[in-house]
Amino acid sequence: MSSDVNKAFKETLSNWAYMDMAPPDVLEMSHPLFCEKLGVDPNAFSFKSYAQPGESKDWYQAPFEFPDVIEGTMYLYLPSRWTSDMKQSNVAQVLEGSRVRQTLILASKEDWKKSLNDFFDIGETAAFAYYPVHLPYYDQWVACVDMQEKIWIYTFYGAGDWILISKGDAGGRNTLGLQITSSVHSSPWYSWIASAQ
């Protein structure tokens, strides 16, 4: 049942957010109905299968800077037909023409935790993944929230006291695949990770 996936996601994300208890390894769960919307076999589905880079002409590393909040450039892996636009000092949007495809918010982990209960009330999480990118500071969550007519793809890229939140809008199967590819393949904190090694 979708509620099993939703319950597991809520529990593990809450443990990570409030108690700094991360899963020990990669974690993925999905409901068959989600896989059906994506058009894939539930027994073969893995978020990581979307981590392969696409054709270079179809995708690019889009730079984002939030200089009023934090120094450095973050890069997200986006379809080449999507463009970025800064809205506020800590908010950016990704557009396809006039349609908003993703909204990005840079927040402190403390502020983000205060909004977590509201996030859990949005809808049922039908699939999710956790990736320990470079522990203990860098990790990533992908959550697919089923809204019946569409699916919201939320990605939380954690970096110590900071978190970059991406909210992607997926109405159809094609856009859903693009959003998952973007979420899984993006590593906005890469330059921070590289300097930490």
Buried (B, 14 or more C-beta within 10 A) or exposed (E): EBEEBBEBBBEBBBEBBEEEEBBEEEBBBBBBBBBEBBEBEBEEBEBEEBBEEBEEEEBBBBEBEBEEEBEEEBBBBBBEEBBBEBEEEBBBBBBBEEEEBBBBBBBBBEEBBEEBEEBBEEBBBBBBBBBBBBEEBBBBBBBBBBBEEBBBBBBBBBBEEBBBBBBBBBEEBEBBBBBBBBBBBBBBBBEBBEEEE
